[in-house]
């Protein structure tokens, strides 16, 4: 439950339930568990412009402790670490592709928003994303063999990729959807949580 809250950042119960399903987990009484975690000081409910459940600092630390115990108990830290390193190696190409998808360096002094009116430009970026997709699938397969909660990422990436190649431009990086970039960001956070790593200490793209 703590992992699901972390992956959603700020989210209400229905979205958390969907995230739990994607992690191959089910909780019968989600609201009761959230209430208990709130009493324990591990989660809190935000109100206002972006309402929803989020982790407290104690909840983040406790989640990482539990995930570390799981990894060490199963003796899979080396396998997950190797997969994470392979994933991070593709982070730069993925982020550069997303930047070029959004902006066109048409003028050295000014970036222009990509209006997707140039099919050749978009096709070149999609081809680069295809290389990232091909590289991340073995990483997802290795993670799925280690822990069932990683099993959904490979199929989700493939679905997003197929949507992109079918002409659904939103599947590239549209926020709030299961776009390729959204899935990527989630898997990255999942790996950071599992290994107790800090995003700021990882190599820059």
C-alpha positions in Angstrom: 0.0 0.0 0.0 2.8 2.4 0.8 4.4 1.6 -2.5 1.2 2.3 -4.4 0.8 5.7 -2.6 4.4 6.6 -3.5 4.0 5.7 -7.2 0.8 7.8 -7.4 2.4 10.7 -5.5 -1.1 12.2 -4.6 -4.1 10.1 -5.3 -7.6 9.1 -4.2 -8.6 5.6 -3.3 -9.9 4.4 -6.7 -6.7 5.3 -8.4 -4.7 3.6 -5.7 -6.8 0.5 -6.1 -6.0 0.5 -9.8 -2.3 0.9 -9.0 -2.4 -2.1 -6.6 -3.9 -4.2 -9.4 -1.0 -3.3 -11.7 1.3 -4.3 -8.9 -0.4 -7.8 -8.7 -1.8 -6.9 -5.2 -5.3 -6.7 -3.8 -6.6 -5.2 -0.6 -10.2 -5.9 0.4 -10.8 -2.9 2.6 -8.6 -0.2 1.1 -10.1 2.7 3.0 -9.7 1.0 6.4 -6.0 0.3 5.7 -5.4 3.9 4.6 -7.0 5.1 7.8 -4.7 2.9 9.9 -1.7 4.1 8.0 -2.8 7.6 8.6 -3.1 7.0 12.4 0.4 5.5 12.3 1.7 8.7 10.7 2.7 7.0 7.4 0.2 8.6 5.0 -1.9 11.8 5.1 -4.8 13.0 3.1 -4.4 16.3 1.2 -7.3 18.6 0.5 -7.6 21.6 -1.8 -6.4 21.9 -5.4 -4.8 18.5 -5.6 -6.6 16.3 -3.1 -5.6 12.7 -2.3 -3.4 10.4 -0.2 0.3 10.9 0.0 3.2 9.6 1.9 4.7 11.3 4.9 8.5 11.2 5.4 8.0 8.4 7.9 5.9 6.6 5.4 8.5 6.9 2.7 11.2 5.6 5.0 9.0 2.7 6.3 8.1 1.7 2.7 11.8 1.6 1.7 12.6 -0.5 4.8 9.9 -3.0 4.0 11.0 -3.2 0.3 14.6 -3.7 1.3 13.6 -6.5 3.7 11.7 -8.2 0.9 14.6 -7.9 -1.6 17.2 -9.2 0.9 14.9 -12.0 2.1 14.4 -13.2 -1.5 18.2 -12.7 -2.2 17.5 -10.8 -5.4 19.2 -7.5 -4.7 22.0 -8.2 -7.3 19.4 -9.1 -10.0 17.2 -6.0 -9.3 20.3 -3.7 -9.1 21.6 -5.0 -12.5 18.2 -4.4 -14.0 18.0 -1.0 -12.5 21.4 0.0 -13.8 20.4 -1.2 -17.3 17.2 0.9 -17.0 19.1 4.0 -15.9 21.4 3.6 -18.9 18.3 4.2 -21.2 17.0 7.2 -19.1 19.0 9.7 -21.1 17.9 8.6 -24.5 14.3 8.4 -23.3 14.3 11.9 -21.8 16.0 13.4 -24.9 13.4 11.8 -27.1 10.7 13.3 -25.0 12.3 16.7 -25.1 12.6 16.6 -28.9 9.1 15.4 -29.2 7.9 18.5 -27.4 10.3 21.1 -28.8 11.9 21.7 -32.2 15.4 23.2 -32.2 14.5 25.2 -35.3 16.5 28.3 -34.3 19.7 28.4 -32.2 18.3 31.3 -30.2 14.8 30.0 -29.6 13.1 26.6 -29.1 9.8 26.1 -30.9 6.9 23.9 -29.7 6.5 20.8 -31.9 3.1 21.1 -33.6 3.6 17.6 -35.1 3.2 19.1 -38.6 6.4 17.5 -39.9 5.9 13.7 -40.2 9.6 13.1 -41.0 10.7 14.9 -37.8 8.2 12.9 -35.7 9.1 9.6 -37.4 12.8 10.1 -36.5 12.0 10.6 -32.8 9.6 7.6 -32.8 12.4 5.5 -34.3 14.6 6.6 -31.4 11.9 5.7 -28.9 11.6 2.3 -30.6 15.3 1.6 -29.7 14.5 2.6 -26.1 11.5 0.3 -26.1 13.5 -2.6 -27.4 16.2 -2.0 -24.7 13.7 -1.8 -21.8 11.7 -4.9 -22.5 14.5 -7.3 -21.4 14.9 -5.2 -18.2 11.2 -5.6 -17.5 11.4 -9.3 -18.1 14.3 -9.6 -15.7 12.4 -7.6 -13.0 9.3 -9.7 -13.5 11.2 -12.9 -12.9 12.5 -11.4 -9.6 9.3 -9.9 -8.3 5.7 -10.3 -9.6 4.9 -6.7 -8.9 7.1 -5.7 -11.8 5.3 -8.0 -14.3 2.9 -5.4 -15.7 5.5 -2.9 -17.0 6.6 -4.8 -20.1 3.0 -5.2 -21.4 2.2 -1.6 -20.5 5.2 -0.3 -22.5 4.2 -2.5 -25.4 0.7 -1.2 -25.4 1.9 2.5 -25.3 4.4 1.7 -28.1 1.7 0.2 -30.3 -0.6 3.2 -29.7 2.2 5.5 -30.8 3.0 3.6 -33.9 -0.8 3.5 -34.7 -0.9 7.3 -34.7 -1.9 8.1 -31.1 0.5 10.9 -30.3 -0.8 11.2 -26.7 0.7 7.8 -26.0 4.2 9.3 -26.2 4.2 11.6 -23.2 0.8 13.0 -22.3 0.6 13.5 -18.5 -2.3 11.8 -16.6 -2.5 8.9 -19.1 -0.6 5.6 -19.4 1.8 7.1 -21.9 5.2 5.7 -22.5 6.8 8.5 -20.4 4.3 8.1 -17.6 5.1 4.4 -17.4 8.8 5.1 -17.5 8.6 7.6 -14.7 6.6 5.1 -12.6 9.0 2.3 -13.2 11.9 4.5 -12.3 10.3 5.5 -9.0 9.5 1.8 -8.3 13.1 0.9 -8.7 14.3 3.8 -6.6 11.9 2.7 -3.8 12.9 -0.9 -4.1 16.6 -0.3 -3.9 16.4 2.7 -1.5 18.1 5.0 -4.0 17.8 8.8 -4.5 16.9 10.1 -7.9 19.2 13.1 -7.4 22.3 10.8 -7.0 21.8 9.0 -10.3 23.8 9.9 -13.4 22.5 12.8 -15.4 21.0 12.0 -18.8 
